[in-house]
Amino acid sequence: AESLGAHLGSYIEQLLGKMLPLVVFRYSEQVRTTAAFACAKLFKASTEAKNMPGLGQRLLVPVADTLLKGLEGEKSEEARNCTCEALRDVLQYCFESGGRDVTTGKYVTPPRVCLGSAAAAELVSKIVTSLARASIERRTRKISAFQSSEEMDADDEDRLEEELLSEEDLMTNLTDCVGYTLKTLPQSDLIRLFDQTVAPTFTPLITADPTLRHNAICLFDDVVEFGGAGASKYLPAFLPVLRAGLEADEPYIRQACAYGVTQVAKQFPESLRALYGELIQVLASLVQSADAASEETVLV
C-alpha cells in the first residue's frame, strides 16, 4: 500500500475489507498492530486515487470507527500506541487531502476528505472523555505508586521515566487526533466542539507537568489558528501561558509557545499591542539559542 499508493485502484476497498477485522483480532497483538498500520496506508491510497473520486470519503468512517474500536478495547500498551498512531495518520491524511494552497503553502481547508460535524464530535468526545482521561489516570497512578515507595533510587526513577514515556507518546497521538479533526471543521463547529468537549479536559493541563502542558498548548494553538474570530475569547487566559512558556526550560514548550504567539499575531494583532516590544526581544533570543534549529524544536 505504501509503495503502490493510489495505483492499487479497485483493490484498495477489497484489501481494507480483509484488514479491518484484523484490527480487533484478539489472538495476536502483532496482527492487530500490523493491520492498523496497513489500514492507515490503504486509506491514504484511497484519498490519492483520483480516478476513483469519493473513495476516501466513503471509506473514512469505517476505517476511523474500526481503529477507534480497536483503541478502546486494546489492553496491550504497545498495540494501543500503534493503533492510536494509525488513527492519527488517518486523520492527518484527511487534513492534507485538499493539497496545499499555491500562494500560502498551507493545506486547503476544508479538505476533500473529512468527517462531518456530527461524526467528528462523536470521535473527539470518545478520544477526550475516554481515552485521554484514561491515559492521564494511568500516569497519575504510576507516579503515585513510585512516590509511595519508601526508598526510591536512580534505577526506580529511570524505570518510572520509561513507563511514563509510553503514556506520553500515546497522549501526544491522541492530542494530534483531536487537533487534526478540529482543523477540518467549519470555524463555528470547531469552537463549539472545543468548548463543550475538549476544553474541560485540556484547560487544566495548562498547569500540569511539561509534556501534558505541551499537549494542551498545541490544541490551543490550533484553535487560535483555525477557529476564526470565536477564538478571541481564549486569549485572556492563554496569552499569559504563551508568554511564560517562551522562557520554559523545555525546548518543545518554547517552540509550541512561539508558534502560538505567531498565530495570535496573525489572527489577533491588536491583542499583542502592549507586548510587542517584550515579545520581540524574547523571540530574538530564542532564535539565537543553541537548540533553535533542531529538527523537533525549530523556531520559525
N, C-alpha and C positions, 0 to 999 in steps of 0.2 A: 504493500500500500504506500509506503514511504517512497519507494523508488519509482513506481509507475504513476502514482497520484491519479489525476483525472483520466489518464489513459486506461484505467480499469473499466471505465464506462459502465455498461449494464451489469457488470459483475459486482459493483460496489454494494448494491442493495442485497444481492444474494449472499455475499460474504458477511455482511452485517447480520443477516438473518441467522447465520451459523454462529457468529461470535457473541452476540448479545446474551444468549442464555448462559454462556460460559463465564460471564462476569459475576454471576452468582452461583457458580459451580462449587458446591460445598466440600467436595472431596480433595481439592488441590488448590493451595494458595498460589502456587506458581501459575497454574492455568488461569486463575482469576485475574492476576496482575497482567499477564501477557495478553489476555483477551481485552482487558480495559484499555491498554495502550493501543492495541490493534483497532479497536472501535474508534478511538480518537483519530487515528491516522486515516481510517476509511471515511470518517465523517469529513475530515479536511479535504480528501479527494472529492467528496460529493459537492463541496462548496466551490471547487475549482472546475467541475465538469460543465463547461459552457454549452456543450451540445445536449445537455440534459437539464434545462432550466427548471428550477423548483425542486430539484432532488434534495439539495441540502436542507431546504426549509422543511420538506416533508419528513426527513429523517431526524431532524433535530430533537423533537420531543421524545420519541422512543429511545434515542441514544442517551439524552440527558437524564431521562427518568430511570433508565436501567443503571447507569453509573451512580446516580443518587441512591437508588435502592441498594446497590452493592455497597456503597459507602456507609449507609445507615446500619446495615447488618454485619459489617466486617468486624471480626474480633482480632484479627492479626494486625499488629501495629504497622508492619512493613506493607502489607497489602492495602491497608487503609490509606496510607500515604500515597501509594502508587495509584490507587483508584481516584483519589482526590486530585492528583496531578493530571490524570487523564481527563477528568471533568473540567479542570482549569483550562486544559488545552482546547477542549471543545468550545468553551465559552470565549476563549481568546480568538479562535478561528472565526467565530460568529462576528466578533467585534471588528476583525480585519477583513471580513468578506466583501466589503464595499470598495476595497482598494484605497489608495492614497490620493488625496487632492493634489493635483499637479502644481498648484500655487503655494499652498501652505505646507505640503508634505505630510499632513496629518491624515489619519484614517477618516473616511467619509462616514458620517452618521446622519440618519440611521443606516446601518449596514444592510446588505442584500438579504442576509440570513440572520434572524434573531427571534427570540421568544416574544410572544405577545405579552401585553402588560399583566394579564391575569396569571399566565404561566410563569412569568418572571417573578411575580410577587410570591407565588407558591414556592418556587425554587429557593429564593432568597430567605423566605421565612424558615424553611427546613434547615438551611445551612446555618443561619444565625441562631435560631432558638433551640435547635437540637445539637447540631454538630459542633459549632463554635463554642457554645456554652459547655458542652461535654468535654471538649479539649481543655478549656480553662479550668474546669473542675479537676480533671486528671492532673494537670500541672500543680494545682494547689495541694492536692493530696500527696503528690510525690515530694513536694517541698516540705510539707508538714511532717511527713514520715521521717525525712532526713533530719530536720531540725529537732525532732523529739528524741533523737538518738543522744544518749548521754555523752558519748565520745564520737567526734566526727573528725577524721584526719583528711589528709590531702587526697588519698585514694577515694574516700567517700565523696568528696567534693567533685572529683573528676567523674565518678560514676553518675552523680546527680546531673552534672552538666551534660553528659552523654544521653541520659534518659530524657532530659528536657529538650534536647536538640530535635528529637523526633517530633515532639509536640509543636515545637517552633516551626518546623518545616510544614507540618500539617496546617497550622493556623495561618501561615503565610499563603498556602494554596487556597484555603477557604476564603481568606480575605480577597485574593485575586479573583476567585469565582464570583464573589459579591460585586467587586469593582467592575469586572468586565460586563456583568449583567446590567448593572446600573447605567453604564455608559452607552448601552444600546437603546435606552428608553427615552421617550419624549421627556422634556425637562419637568413638566408638571408631575408626571408619573414617577420620575426619579426622586423628586423632593418628597412626594407623598410616601413612597416606599421607604426612603431613608428615615423620615420622621417616625413612621409607625413601627418599623421592624428593625432597622439597623442601628439607629442612634441609641435606643435604650440599652443595647448590649455594648456597643463600642465607645460611647462617650465616656463611661467610667474608666476605660482603658487608657485614656489620655494621661492619667497619672499613675499608670501601672509600671511594671518593670520595662526596660528598654525595648525588648522585642515585641511585646504586646502594644506598647505605646506607638511603635513604628507601624504596626498593622492599622491602628486607629487613625494615625496621621495620614497614611496613604489613602484611606477611604475618604477622609475629609478633603484631601487634595482633589480627588476625583469629583466630589460634589461641587467644589468651587469651580473646577474647570468645565464641567458638563451640565451643572444644574441651573445655569442661567441666573436671572435676577433673584429667584427664590432662594438662592444660596447665601444671599447677603445677611440673612438673619443669624447665620452661624459665626460671622466674623467677630463679634464682641468677645465670644468665648474662645474662638480658635486662633485669633491673631496673637494673643499673649503666648499661646503654646508654640506657635511657629517661631516667634521671636526668641523665646527661651531655648528652643531646640537648635537654633543656629549655633549655639555655643555648647552643645551637649558633648560628652566625651566620645560617644559612639558616632563614627563617620556616617553610618547608614541613617541615623536620626538627623544629622546635619543635612544630608542630601535630601531627605524627604521634606524637611522644613524649608530648605532653599527652593525646592520645586514648588512648594505650596505658596511661598512668598511671591514667586514669579507669576503663578496663576492669579493670585489676588491682585497683583499689579496690573495684569492684563484685563481682568474682568471687573475689578472694583478699584480703580486707581485712586479715587478720592479718599478711600478708607485708609490709605497709607501716607497721606499728605504730611502728617505730623512726624512720621517715622522715616521718611526717605533718606535724610542725611545719615542717620544712625544705621539704617539697613545697608546702605551703600558701603559704609566703612566695614561692617561685619562681613558682608558678602565678598568684598575685595580681599579681605584677609583669608577667607575660606578658599577662594580661588587660588591663592598663592600657597596654601598649605600642602604638606608632603603627599597626602592621600587624595587630593582633589581630583586627580586624573585617573584614579584606579578604576578598573572596569565596573565594579559594583557600586561605587560611590561618586562617579563622575558628576561634577557640578557644571551645569550649563546655564 
